[in-house]
């Protein structure tokens, strides 16, 4: 009996001794991959100039000296980069870092589209975490696993994303979700201030926030030297919505964003990492002037498919959620979708401003998810014609009205990505980028694979491929 006990104890001791030796070995001699990653001397900075349409690079009235210099010395996507549907901000920023379209990553709006049951209109909730929004793995997640440094400034769909070392997300009440160390540093720099014990932007205007985000990016470059930094600047988009893209106000916004870009580049020079940094400068969509708006919900109201009180839909079998140049059509009771298809077609056939209606059998062509496979997916999509945006209005009797009357933007995006004016800017410059290269036929699903190749990340199941023509 004693021999059996002794033998068992002896085996137990040997196994634990081996485990302890291995543990100490790992502590004293970390894995070559992790050790190598900590000292990786490559950096990628992905800068998104929200709403900077590709056609502005060729517009002589647009003052973009920094961006044009990068395009001349590096690589540029001629005619622009095709974007994902819907051509709006959060879905496309998610595509940029996952390499997949919305049918896989699940982001269809600037927030979660919430279905609350039969009769209840679908609503958009932007106050959600990364985990609620994104269904696909991003290059940020991979980099975290590899021990690489990452940071984001005003990037959508990143609230409470644990894969970032530093984060100031694009979300309502963003400073509440900013990583604490960064929050304190920005307050010390004067980028943020405190008001009634709450952090606020020192200059809370659209231009002021772009300044704050630029200063934040420069601070992170100099102090953290992240291997990947995501930066999203927003003033161009805000200005184009309000005044149109090729207007005096729009051109002024273009000039300012170019100055912000130059400042970020200068920060890499000051940090001593310029020669090891690749810049990828993109936008998330283009822009179109939309002096008119269509009001699909009044047609559904007149057909008895929804009911209103004043400006509000109180119950609906079918209603439309506007996304700029398209409208997402929802049957609030999914079991009625097949039955109501004919009513939807009839309601909008030959209507002014309506280009086409898409049904689920056409969704795959546009990278959209299927209803019932993804809860947020619409049952149909109304695509507006050029010059028309989609309004949520349920007031009045006119199907088409001027944007000034219904309160829609003079400048819009969201149109089907097949329209060339939705094409996004894409310029690559810096380490490992060919000089004077002009490429074409690129979709924004290629950005994540390109970053992965530049940083030596393992391949993944992307919808796009790295832009090899631009890489040395």
QUIDATA-V181610 format. One line per field, one symbol per residue. phi: phi as a letter, one per 20 degrees, with the letter a starting at -180 (. if undefined). A space follows every 50 residues. Layout:
BEGIN
phi=???
END
This chain:
BEGIN
phi=.ffffffffffgffffffffffffffffcfggffffffdgddccdeddeg nefgfffeefeeecffffffffecccefmndfdeefecffgfffggddmc egfdenedbeqeeeedogneffcddeecfgffedddfdfffffffemeec bccmefmcfleffefcbcfeaglgffdfgggfgfffffenfdcdclmcfb ffcefgffffffffffgfffffddlffccdccdcfgfgffffcneecgff fffffffffffffffgffffemdgfddddddcceaebcfcfccecfffff ffemebcccmedeebbecbddfcmecceecefdgfegffegffffffdfl egneeacddgfdfgfdmdfefmecgfffeacedefgncdddegcemcefd bfgfeeneffdccnfgfffffefdfbccbogmdfemedcbmddffeffff fgffdmeffceeedcgeffeef
END
